[in-house]
Amino acid sequence: MDAKITLSFDESVIQKAKKFAEAQNISLSRLTEFLYSRIVSGHYQSLEELPISDWVSMVAEGQAEYKTKQRSRKELKEEFLKSKK
């Protein structure tokens, strides 16, 4: 069963990823699912342990930058409850 999620990426990365997915004759959603399935199939302890293939470098340029947004428990709870409506 498929589940929907909302993700935010840099616009230039999205455009490159769309072109890459199109060249592979798959949707951007299936490309993202494929990447996630590869990540969770391994036993990685940190982001630095993830193997980065040459074809991933074609989608992104430069050093990988991981951005996380710190949110309070209250914000997380509100977001969760809002998603259940």
Jmol script that loads the backbone (N, CA, C; Angstrom):
load data "model"
ATOM      1  N   MET A   1       0.844  -1.174   0.000  1.00  0.00           N
ATOM      2  CA  MET A   1       0.000   0.000   0.000  1.00  0.00           C
ATOM      3  C   MET A   1       0.890   1.238   0.000  1.00  0.00           C
ATOM      4  N   ASP A   2       0.598   2.164  -0.864  1.00  0.00           N
ATOM      5  CA  ASP A   2       1.347   3.411  -0.920  1.00  0.00           C
ATOM      6  C   ASP A   2       0.847   4.382   0.137  1.00  0.00           C
ATOM      7  N   ALA A   3       1.754   5.206   0.642  1.00  0.00           N
ATOM      8  CA  ALA A   3       1.416   6.257   1.597  1.00  0.00           C
ATOM      9  C   ALA A   3       1.978   7.561   1.065  1.00  0.00           C
ATOM     10  N   LYS A   4       1.277   8.647   1.264  1.00  0.00           N
ATOM     11  CA  LYS A   4       1.731   9.951   0.791  1.00  0.00           C
ATOM     12  C   LYS A   4       2.510  10.663   1.879  1.00  0.00           C
ATOM     13  N   ILE A   5       3.567  11.378   1.455  1.00  0.00           N
ATOM     14  CA  ILE A   5       4.353  12.207   2.364  1.00  0.00           C
ATOM     15  C   ILE A   5       4.646  13.522   1.668  1.00  0.00           C
ATOM     16  N   THR A   6       5.009  14.521   2.438  1.00  0.00           N
ATOM     17  CA  THR A   6       5.397  15.809   1.889  1.00  0.00           C
ATOM     18  C   THR A   6       6.846  16.061   2.253  1.00  0.00           C
ATOM     19  N   LEU A   7       7.649  16.384   1.247  1.00  0.00           N
ATOM     20  CA  LEU A   7       9.070  16.649   1.438  1.00  0.00           C
ATOM     21  C   LEU A   7       9.408  18.010   0.850  1.00  0.00           C
ATOM     22  N   SER A   8      10.447  18.634   1.383  1.00  0.00           N
ATOM     23  CA  SER A   8      10.923  19.909   0.843  1.00  0.00           C
ATOM     24  C   SER A   8      12.382  19.756   0.440  1.00  0.00           C
ATOM     25  N   PHE A   9      12.694  20.155  -0.792  1.00  0.00           N
ATOM     26  CA  PHE A   9      14.048  20.092  -1.319  1.00  0.00           C
ATOM     27  C   PHE A   9      14.377  21.407  -2.011  1.00  0.00           C
ATOM     28  N   ASP A  10      15.642  21.639  -2.203  1.00  0.00           N
ATOM     29  CA  ASP A  10      16.090  22.776  -2.996  1.00  0.00           C
ATOM     30  C   ASP A  10      15.541  22.607  -4.416  1.00  0.00           C
ATOM     31  N   GLU A  11      15.013  23.682  -4.982  1.00  0.00           N
ATOM     32  CA  GLU A  11      14.372  23.634  -6.303  1.00  0.00           C
ATOM     33  C   GLU A  11      15.300  23.079  -7.387  1.00  0.00           C
ATOM     34  N   SER A  12      16.569  23.452  -7.362  1.00  0.00           N
ATOM     35  CA  SER A  12      17.491  22.970  -8.399  1.00  0.00           C
ATOM     36  C   SER A  12      17.718  21.462  -8.277  1.00  0.00           C
ATOM     37  N   VAL A  13      17.725  20.949  -7.065  1.00  0.00           N
ATOM     38  CA  VAL A  13      17.880  19.505  -6.869  1.00  0.00           C
ATOM     39  C   VAL A  13      16.653  18.781  -7.414  1.00  0.00           C
ATOM     40  N   ILE A  14      15.469  19.321  -7.162  1.00  0.00           N
ATOM     41  CA  ILE A  14      14.231  18.711  -7.665  1.00  0.00           C
ATOM     42  C   ILE A  14      14.250  18.645  -9.192  1.00  0.00           C
ATOM     43  N   GLN A  15      14.631  19.740  -9.831  1.00  0.00           N
ATOM     44  CA  GLN A  15      14.651  19.761 -11.296  1.00  0.00           C
ATOM     45  C   GLN A  15      15.617  18.727 -11.859  1.00  0.00           C
ATOM     46  N   LYS A  16      16.797  18.615 -11.264  1.00  0.00           N
ATOM     47  CA  LYS A  16      17.783  17.621 -11.713  1.00  0.00           C
ATOM     48  C   LYS A  16      17.290  16.208 -11.456  1.00  0.00           C
ATOM     49  N   ALA A  17      16.661  16.004 -10.304  1.00  0.00           N
ATOM     50  CA  ALA A  17      16.142  14.677  -9.971  1.00  0.00           C
ATOM     51  C   ALA A  17      15.016  14.279 -10.928  1.00  0.00           C
ATOM     52  N   LYS A  18      14.155  15.232 -11.295  1.00  0.00           N
ATOM     53  CA  LYS A  18      13.079  14.947 -12.248  1.00  0.00           C
ATOM     54  C   LYS A  18      13.646  14.526 -13.597  1.00  0.00           C
ATOM     55  N   LYS A  19      14.673  15.232 -14.056  1.00  0.00           N
ATOM     56  CA  LYS A  19      15.310  14.883 -15.333  1.00  0.00           C
ATOM     57  C   LYS A  19      15.936  13.505 -15.253  1.00  0.00           C
ATOM     58  N   PHE A  20      16.594  13.222 -14.132  1.00  0.00           N
ATOM     59  CA  PHE A  20      17.222  11.918 -13.957  1.00  0.00           C
ATOM     60  C   PHE A  20      16.170  10.813 -13.955  1.00  0.00           C
ATOM     61  N   ALA A  21      15.079  11.009 -13.208  1.00  0.00           N
ATOM     62  CA  ALA A  21      14.013  10.012 -13.135  1.00  0.00           C
ATOM     63  C   ALA A  21      13.395   9.796 -14.518  1.00  0.00           C
ATOM     64  N   GLU A  22      13.179  10.871 -15.245  1.00  0.00           N
ATOM     65  CA  GLU A  22      12.603  10.756 -16.584  1.00  0.00           C
ATOM     66  C   GLU A  22      13.522   9.946 -17.495  1.00  0.00           C
ATOM     67  N   ALA A  23      14.820  10.182 -17.410  1.00  0.00           N
ATOM     68  CA  ALA A  23      15.784   9.434 -18.219  1.00  0.00           C
ATOM     69  C   ALA A  23      15.779   7.949 -17.856  1.00  0.00           C
ATOM     70  N   GLN A  24      15.406   7.636 -16.613  1.00  0.00           N
ATOM     71  CA  GLN A  24      15.334   6.243 -16.164  1.00  0.00           C
ATOM     72  C   GLN A  24      13.948   5.641 -16.395  1.00  0.00           C
ATOM     73  N   ASN A  25      13.049   6.454 -16.945  1.00  0.00           N
ATOM     74  CA  ASN A  25      11.678   6.047 -17.236  1.00  0.00           C
ATOM     75  C   ASN A  25      10.907   5.641 -15.980  1.00  0.00           C
ATOM     76  N   ILE A  26      11.121   6.405 -14.890  1.00  0.00           N
ATOM     77  CA  ILE A  26      10.370   6.193 -13.659  1.00  0.00           C
ATOM     78  C   ILE A  26       9.933   7.561 -13.133  1.00  0.00           C
ATOM     79  N   SER A  27       8.988   7.540 -12.223  1.00  0.00           N
ATOM     80  CA  SER A  27       8.529   8.794 -11.630  1.00  0.00           C
ATOM     81  C   SER A  27       9.498   9.235 -10.542  1.00  0.00           C
ATOM     82  N   LEU A  28       9.413  10.501 -10.194  1.00  0.00           N
ATOM     83  CA  LEU A  28      10.235  11.024  -9.100  1.00  0.00           C
ATOM     84  C   LEU A  28       9.872  10.321  -7.795  1.00  0.00           C
ATOM     85  N   SER A  29       8.602  10.006  -7.612  1.00  0.00           N
ATOM     86  CA  SER A  29       8.176   9.280  -6.409  1.00  0.00           C
ATOM     87  C   SER A  29       8.840   7.912  -6.331  1.00  0.00           C
ATOM     88  N   ARG A  30       8.873   7.187  -7.439  1.00  0.00           N
ATOM     89  CA  ARG A  30       9.489   5.850  -7.439  1.00  0.00           C
ATOM     90  C   ARG A  30      11.006   5.941  -7.271  1.00  0.00           C
ATOM     91  N   LEU A  31      11.626   6.981  -7.817  1.00  0.00           N
ATOM     92  CA  LEU A  31      13.062   7.183  -7.606  1.00  0.00           C
ATOM     93  C   LEU A  31      13.348   7.409  -6.132  1.00  0.00           C
ATOM     94  N   THR A  32      12.541   8.251  -5.498  1.00  0.00           N
ATOM     95  CA  THR A  32      12.708   8.526  -4.066  1.00  0.00           C
ATOM     96  C   THR A  32      12.476   7.254  -3.260  1.00  0.00           C
ATOM     97  N   GLU A  33      11.447   6.500  -3.608  1.00  0.00           N
ATOM     98  CA  GLU A  33      11.176   5.232  -2.916  1.00  0.00           C
ATOM     99  C   GLU A  33      12.347   4.271  -3.075  1.00  0.00           C
ATOM    100  N   PHE A  34      12.915   4.201  -4.280  1.00  0.00           N
ATOM    101  CA  PHE A  34      14.066   3.329  -4.525  1.00  0.00           C
ATOM    102  C   PHE A  34      15.247   3.722  -3.641  1.00  0.00           C
ATOM    103  N   LEU A  35      15.524   5.021  -3.576  1.00  0.00           N
ATOM    104  CA  LEU A  35      16.634   5.493  -2.744  1.00  0.00           C
ATOM    105  C   LEU A  35      16.396   5.165  -1.275  1.00  0.00           C
ATOM    106  N   TYR A  36      15.184   5.404  -0.790  1.00  0.00           N
ATOM    107  CA  TYR A  36      14.865   5.086   0.608  1.00  0.00           C
ATOM    108  C   TYR A  36      14.992   3.584   0.869  1.00  0.00           C
ATOM    109  N   SER A  37      14.524   2.766  -0.076  1.00  0.00           N
ATOM    110  CA  SER A  37      14.606   1.316   0.130  1.00  0.00           C
ATOM    111  C   SER A  37      16.054   0.855   0.210  1.00  0.00           C
ATOM    112  N   ARG A  38      16.927   1.481  -0.577  1.00  0.00           N
ATOM    113  CA  ARG A  38      18.351   1.143  -0.505  1.00  0.00           C
ATOM    114  C   ARG A  38      18.939   1.547   0.840  1.00  0.00           C
ATOM    115  N   ILE A  39      18.537   2.704   1.345  1.00  0.00           N
ATOM    116  CA  ILE A  39      19.051   3.198   2.626  1.00  0.00           C
ATOM    117  C   ILE A  39      18.618   2.281   3.762  1.00  0.00           C
ATOM    118  N   VAL A  40      17.337   1.942   3.809  1.00  0.00           N
ATOM    119  CA  VAL A  40      16.837   1.161   4.941  1.00  0.00           C
ATOM    120  C   VAL A  40      17.189  -0.317   4.846  1.00  0.00           C
ATOM    121  N   SER A  41      17.665  -0.766   3.690  1.00  0.00           N
ATOM    122  CA  SER A  41      18.062  -2.170   3.567  1.00  0.00           C
ATOM    123  C   SER A  41      19.433  -2.428   4.187  1.00  0.00           C
ATOM    124  N   GLY A  42      20.192  -1.366   4.464  1.00  0.00           N
ATOM    125  CA  GLY A  42      21.495  -1.499   5.099  1.00  0.00           C
ATOM    126  C   GLY A  42      21.402  -1.246   6.591  1.00  0.00           C
ATOM    127  N   HIS A  43      22.497  -1.463   7.246  1.00  0.00           N
ATOM    128  CA  HIS A  43      22.547  -1.254   8.695  1.00  0.00           C
ATOM    129  C   HIS A  43      23.485  -0.082   8.975  1.00  0.00           C
ATOM    130  N   TYR A  44      23.060   1.096   8.595  1.00  0.00           N
ATOM    131  CA  TYR A  44      23.885   2.283   8.726  1.00  0.00           C
ATOM    132  C   TYR A  44      23.639   2.957  10.065  1.00  0.00           C
ATOM    133  N   GLN A  45      24.703   3.385  10.715  1.00  0.00           N
ATOM    134  CA  GLN A  45      24.605   4.035  12.015  1.00  0.00           C
ATOM    135  C   GLN A  45      24.580   5.561  11.891  1.00  0.00           C
ATOM    136  N   SER A  46      25.019   6.084  10.742  1.00  0.00           N
ATOM    137  CA  SER A  46      25.054   7.533  10.552  1.00  0.00           C
ATOM    138  C   SER A  46      24.948   7.852   9.065  1.00  0.00           C
ATOM    139  N   LEU A  47      24.707   9.112   8.751  1.00  0.00           N
ATOM    140  CA  LEU A  47      24.619   9.544   7.357  1.00  0.00           C
ATOM    141  C   LEU A  47      25.932   9.357   6.617  1.00  0.00           C
ATOM    142  N   GLU A  48      27.036   9.491   7.338  1.00  0.00           N
ATOM    143  CA  GLU A  48      28.347   9.367   6.716  1.00  0.00           C
ATOM    144  C   GLU A  48      28.615   7.949   6.221  1.00  0.00           C
ATOM    145  N   GLU A  49      27.927   6.957   6.769  1.00  0.00           N
ATOM    146  CA  GLU A  49      28.125   5.570   6.360  1.00  0.00           C
ATOM    147  C   GLU A  49      27.392   5.213   5.070  1.00  0.00           C
ATOM    148  N   LEU A  50      26.444   6.037   4.664  1.00  0.00           N
ATOM    149  CA  LEU A  50      25.666   5.725   3.467  1.00  0.00           C
ATOM    150  C   LEU A  50      26.559   5.731   2.232  1.00  0.00           C
ATOM    151  N   PRO A  51      26.473   4.699   1.403  1.00  0.00           N
ATOM    152  CA  PRO A  51      27.264   4.694   0.175  1.00  0.00           C
ATOM    153  C   PRO A  51      26.661   5.676  -0.841  1.00  0.00           C
ATOM    154  N   ILE A  52      27.492   6.483  -1.427  1.00  0.00           N
ATOM    155  CA  ILE A  52      27.042   7.445  -2.430  1.00  0.00           C
ATOM    156  C   ILE A  52      27.565   6.986  -3.795  1.00  0.00           C
ATOM    157  N   SER A  53      26.634   6.643  -4.674  1.00  0.00           N
ATOM    158  CA  SER A  53      27.004   6.169  -5.997  1.00  0.00           C
ATOM    159  C   SER A  53      27.306   7.332  -6.924  1.00  0.00           C
ATOM    160  N   ASP A  54      27.984   7.028  -8.015  1.00  0.00           N
ATOM    161  CA  ASP A  54      28.292   8.064  -9.003  1.00  0.00           C
ATOM    162  C   ASP A  54      27.019   8.681  -9.567  1.00  0.00           C
ATOM    163  N   TRP A  55      25.976   7.862  -9.753  1.00  0.00           N
ATOM    164  CA  TRP A  55      24.764   8.405 -10.355  1.00  0.00           C
ATOM    165  C   TRP A  55      24.049   9.364  -9.421  1.00  0.00           C
ATOM    166  N   VAL A  56      24.256   9.228  -8.113  1.00  0.00           N
ATOM    167  CA  VAL A  56      23.679  10.199  -7.187  1.00  0.00           C
ATOM    168  C   VAL A  56      24.379  11.539  -7.375  1.00  0.00           C
ATOM    169  N   SER A  57      25.667  11.509  -7.640  1.00  0.00           N
ATOM    170  CA  SER A  57      26.422  12.740  -7.866  1.00  0.00           C
ATOM    171  C   SER A  57      25.923  13.478  -9.099  1.00  0.00           C
ATOM    172  N   MET A  58      25.330  12.753 -10.052  1.00  0.00           N
ATOM    173  CA  MET A  58      24.787  13.407 -11.239  1.00  0.00           C
ATOM    174  C   MET A  58      23.567  14.250 -10.883  1.00  0.00           C
ATOM    175  N   VAL A  59      22.840  13.860  -9.855  1.00  0.00           N
ATOM    176  CA  VAL A  59      21.633  14.574  -9.455  1.00  0.00           C
ATOM    177  C   VAL A  59      21.973  15.804  -8.629  1.00  0.00           C
ATOM    178  N   ALA A  60      22.962  15.698  -7.759  1.00  0.00           N
ATOM    179  CA  ALA A  60      23.334  16.793  -6.862  1.00  0.00           C
ATOM    180  C   ALA A  60      24.751  17.254  -7.183  1.00  0.00           C
ATOM    181  N   GLU A  61      25.023  18.483  -6.846  1.00  0.00           N
ATOM    182  CA  GLU A  61      26.367  19.028  -7.036  1.00  0.00           C
ATOM    183  C   GLU A  61      26.912  19.482  -5.705  1.00  0.00           C
ATOM    184  N   GLY A  62      28.200  19.324  -5.516  1.00  0.00           N
ATOM    185  CA  GLY A  62      28.841  19.823  -4.308  1.00  0.00           C
ATOM    186  C   GLY A  62      28.682  18.899  -3.121  1.00  0.00           C
ATOM    187  N   GLN A  63      29.169  19.367  -1.998  1.00  0.00           N
ATOM    188  CA  GLN A  63      29.127  18.618  -0.746  1.00  0.00           C
ATOM    189  C   GLN A  63      27.695  18.469  -0.255  1.00  0.00           C
ATOM    190  N   ALA A  64      27.355  17.287   0.229  1.00  0.00           N
ATOM    191  CA  ALA A  64      26.026  17.073   0.784  1.00  0.00           C
ATOM    192  C   ALA A  64      25.854  17.912   2.036  1.00  0.00           C
ATOM    193  N   GLU A  65      24.682  18.496   2.157  1.00  0.00           N
ATOM    194  CA  GLU A  65      24.382  19.331   3.321  1.00  0.00           C
ATOM    195  C   GLU A  65      23.074  18.841   3.920  1.00  0.00           C
ATOM    196  N   TYR A  66      23.128  18.415   5.171  1.00  0.00           N
ATOM    197  CA  TYR A  66      21.961  17.877   5.838  1.00  0.00           C
ATOM    198  C   TYR A  66      21.373  18.942   6.746  1.00  0.00           C
ATOM    199  N   LYS A  67      20.133  19.311   6.470  1.00  0.00           N
ATOM    200  CA  LYS A  67      19.476  20.354   7.243  1.00  0.00           C
ATOM    201  C   LYS A  67      18.317  19.732   8.002  1.00  0.00           C
ATOM    202  N   THR A  68      18.277  20.002   9.266  1.00  0.00           N
ATOM    203  CA  THR A  68      17.149  19.550  10.074  1.00  0.00           C
ATOM    204  C   THR A  68      16.586  20.755  10.805  1.00  0.00           C
ATOM    205  N   LYS A  69      15.317  20.715  11.014  1.00  0.00           N
ATOM    206  CA  LYS A  69      14.646  21.804  11.704  1.00  0.00           C
ATOM    207  C   LYS A  69      14.275  21.318  13.093  1.00  0.00           C
ATOM    208  N   GLN A  70      14.764  21.992  14.115  1.00  0.00           N
ATOM    209  CA  GLN A  70      14.437  21.630  15.481  1.00  0.00           C
ATOM    210  C   GLN A  70      13.019  22.097  15.782  1.00  0.00           C
ATOM    211  N   ARG A  71      12.176  21.165  16.222  1.00  0.00           N
ATOM    212  CA  ARG A  71      10.807  21.511  16.561  1.00  0.00           C
ATOM    213  C   ARG A  71      10.509  21.024  17.972  1.00  0.00           C
ATOM    214  N   SER A  72       9.691  21.777  18.634  1.00  0.00           N
ATOM    215  CA  SER A  72       9.316  21.414  19.999  1.00  0.00           C
ATOM    216  C   SER A  72       8.334  20.246  19.966  1.00  0.00           C
ATOM    217  N   ARG A  73       8.175  19.595  21.112  1.00  0.00           N
ATOM    218  CA  ARG A  73       7.202  18.509  21.221  1.00  0.00           C
ATOM    219  C   ARG A  73       5.801  19.016  20.911  1.00  0.00           C
ATOM    220  N   LYS A  74       5.522  20.243  21.332  1.00  0.00           N
ATOM    221  CA  LYS A  74       4.206  20.823  21.085  1.00  0.00           C
ATOM    222  C   LYS A  74       3.970  20.985  19.582  1.00  0.00           C
ATOM    223  N   GLU A  75       4.979  21.499  18.870  1.00  0.00           N
ATOM    224  CA  GLU A  75       4.848  21.655  17.419  1.00  0.00           C
ATOM    225  C   GLU A  75       4.652  20.307  16.733  1.00  0.00           C
ATOM    226  N   LEU A  76       5.405  19.314  17.161  1.00  0.00           N
ATOM    227  CA  LEU A  76       5.273  17.974  16.579  1.00  0.00           C
ATOM    228  C   LEU A  76       3.884  17.398  16.831  1.00  0.00           C
ATOM    229  N   LYS A  77       3.385  17.579  18.039  1.00  0.00           N
ATOM    230  CA  LYS A  77       2.051  17.078  18.386  1.00  0.00           C
ATOM    231  C   LYS A  77       0.991  17.767  17.539  1.00  0.00           C
ATOM    232  N   GLU A  78       1.082  19.100  17.425  1.00  0.00           N
ATOM    233  CA  GLU A  78       0.117  19.848  16.622  1.00  0.00           C
ATOM    234  C   GLU A  78       0.151  19.407  15.166  1.00  0.00           C
ATOM    235  N   GLU A  79       1.357  19.197  14.637  1.00  0.00           N
ATOM    236  CA  GLU A  79       1.491  18.756  13.257  1.00  0.00           C
ATOM    237  C   GLU A  79       0.868  17.373  13.071  1.00  0.00           C
ATOM    238  N   PHE A  80       1.118  16.490  14.024  1.00  0.00           N
ATOM    239  CA  PHE A  80       0.551  15.143  13.947  1.00  0.00           C
ATOM    240  C   PHE A  80      -0.980  15.202  13.975  1.00  0.00           C
ATOM    241  N   LEU A  81      -1.529  15.934  14.919  1.00  0.00           N
ATOM    242  CA  LEU A  81      -2.989  16.013  15.036  1.00  0.00           C
ATOM    243  C   LEU A  81      -3.623  16.662  13.807  1.00  0.00           C
ATOM    244  N   LYS A  82      -2.947  17.655  13.271  1.00  0.00           N
ATOM    245  CA  LYS A  82      -3.441  18.326  12.067  1.00  0.00           C
ATOM    246  C   LYS A  82      -3.474  17.347  10.880  1.00  0.00           C
ATOM    247  N   SER A  83      -2.486  16.469  10.798  1.00  0.00           N
ATOM    248  CA  SER A  83      -2.422  15.514   9.691  1.00  0.00           C
ATOM    249  C   SER A  83      -3.503  14.443   9.782  1.00  0.00           C
ATOM    250  N   LYS A  84      -4.065  14.251  10.957  1.00  0.00           N
ATOM    251  CA  LYS A  84      -5.101  13.231  11.157  1.00  0.00           C
ATOM    252  C   LYS A  84      -6.494  13.721  10.818  1.00  0.00           C
ATOM    253  N   LYS A  85      -6.645  15.026  10.547  1.00  0.00           N
ATOM    254  CA  LYS A  85      -7.967  15.585  10.233  1.00  0.00           C
ATOM    255  C   LYS A  85      -8.376  15.268   8.820  1.00  0.00           C
TER     256      LYS A  85
END
end "model"
wireframe off; spacefill off
backbone 0.3
color backbone group
